[in-house]
Amino acid sequence: MSSTIESFFWYDLETFGTDPFNDRIAQFAGIRTDTDLNPIGDPVMLYCRLSPDYIPQRSACAVTGIVPQTLKEKKAIPESEFIEQINSIFSVRGTCVAGFNNIKFDDEFIRNALYRNFLDPYEREYKNNCSRWDIINLVRACHDLRPQGINWPYSNEEKRPVFKLTAMTEANNIEQVGAHDALVDVMATIAVAKLIKEKQPRLYEYYLSLRDKKNVMNVLGLGRTGSRPVLYTNNAFRTELGATTLILPLTVSNGISNNVICINLAEDPAPLISAAGGRKEDLEKVIFDRDNPLVVRIAVNRIPFIAPANTINEKDYVRLGIDRRICLQHMETIVNHYAELVSVLKDFTFGEQSQPVDPDCAIYSGFFSDYDKSLFRMIRRTEPARRLELDLNFQDPRCRSMLWRHVCRNYPELLTPKQLESWKYFAVNRLMSPPGGGYNIYQSEEDIKLELNNPETDEKTKAIYSKLLEYLVALRKYLGMNDRAQ
């Protein structure tokens, strides 16, 4: 991947839940900037129409203030057109798409929406000299490694540094009126990035270089003679002092080539070494049943913040609570059992779940063939009214169901009476047994009613819940469902 960035596109999503496979996007906002973070052109704001086979999560509505009625007021568009516009914006040559915690959250929603609508989920991340970035770990690393020049917020309860966007803007007198509005959050993200770029430019540029996974691998040092410790900043290691630890890279995972398996040197490796030669259950217990991670997987394609161990001095190690002497002792122990640990851990599955049966959730169940991708392009070129008429011989079993759902969700007004009847039947089943678990539509209504009668629920939240309840009742009537479960 070329390191040249022609422009950034900063974006944020508001969603109706936190599950990128099953929940849906409500709002997209973004703005393009030059490489000095000055805005180019006008902000983009889009709203995504909901389909009737989905129940918004009331907690998400309470946070964002967005309810289904908001989408109608904002002239929301079908998801197919919504995600196509976003994909076009992200795919402009030389664009680095960036946000605040977007790699773990927003980007996953984007990928799933692309997948559901027959657009490549990954191309916009690398094609046409495009890339992606995420400043949340830059913020954490700036606090830990180069804190000078920036005000750092701390929680009153835990006495820990707080890396939330709202806390950062408040501590540094950055205006952010209307948090959890996507465009407001975008502007705040740009301001925080600009602050770090101004106060710690070398750190800022260094982290930009880690967009290239080859640079990440170079820092990790795999393939060289012997291993060396590396600083790793991640929320998994957050204490009252920071979020950085020393790790020792071991090996590339046999199962996922972009994953490098490392050992957290702050933790005693003895239990791991003892379990490595025994039962799988004992090994899993050592790896998973811990407050502090011992075995760490670094996804080199997800822009981790890693840095050479000499990036900070001994005073900084003390300030961060990292005992280098103990870490080096642990490293010596690991090196003495290096081959044994590599042999066991490179094939360890780390609890990967079986692939989902529902095609909606199966984005990571394998890549589509070039042949199926050619059919996807045919689908996108065909006018929506004729997409179900296409006689397509898909190779992947996911695709036929995906095509039917794609048309029904995005263009129900184009369905024949018989097709609409089938679609409503499908939607009713989804509302009664939501994928991913959770309340069905009747339980959701009862849950909202309880909150409306709860004296501790504030009036603003009650107004949001009332609108959501109104929507669910209207949705049931549209689908021909009874007022209560029979």
C-alpha angles and dihedrals in degrees: 000000000000115000093218115115118194095181142344124236109202116198146168136191133211111205140188092237144352102258109095092197098053108016125077139232117250104180138014124193132171148148133206120232135182119246090273087059095249113144119258115199129335128323118262120228123180134170124205122222118234123234120223095245093073136077116208115227110249092216091058091049090051091053098045100029088226117132129174090264088060089063092056091049091050093048093243117203130221115279091245092061093036094057093040090059091048092048091052091051093048093047098059106127115271095011120151107198111210143171146144111289089342096137093065098032123013097034091053091055089048092050093050093048090050090048094050091052101047097256121128108265095208112031095086088060095064114003122100090019089296124148142165135236139181125203101199093091089042087059091049093047092047089055092049104036107022109016098154119120098018131092111234120208121220131197116247093217104046098022088226130134112265118218099184116129095238092051092049094050093047093049092050098041094249112154113242109161112173104024114200090039102117097225093046090052091049092054090047091051091052090049092052091047090050090050092055092043089054099043100035107020096162092053090047093052092043092056091048088058090058090070083087109075090208088065090049090053091049091056092046088054099213113163094037126107107277129351128272132198119258132194113244124189117199137140090245088075098045114142134158087280105045145296104270133105139167116257135185115219112224114171148330112264114252090215100050116026094201092058121091116195115221139174122234102233093202088072127071107255094200096097090050093050090048092050095043093080096043141060122332089236091059091049092050090051092054092047101042109024096072138104091216121042116248099176114045130191115206117200101212092199094057098069100252117190106242128153139176114277091244092061088099132035131236093270090056091050089054091046090054094046094244111145102209094187092057091043092054091048089053090048091054089052091050093048089054088057096032100125093045094051093045091050092053102037101044090067097038112122097211091216097297107181125235115267114272120252095214108086090216089070099035102091090122096045093098140306120282118248122253087249093057090045089057088054090050089057089050090052092051091049093050118087111253094245090063103039095096089051092062113112099217124172100207119194095205115070091217094066105071094056090043092056094051092048091045093057095040094049097045103033111023089149088068095056123109116240090259093048091047091052090053091047093051090049089053092047092051091053091050092050091050094046108024113201111249092030125264133124122328118230095272092048090047091054092049091048091053092048090054090053091048089055093045109106090210093062108099122231095250091055091045090055089053093047092048090056091048092049090049089053094049092050091050090047091054091050091050090052094044095245123155123254089253137011114278 
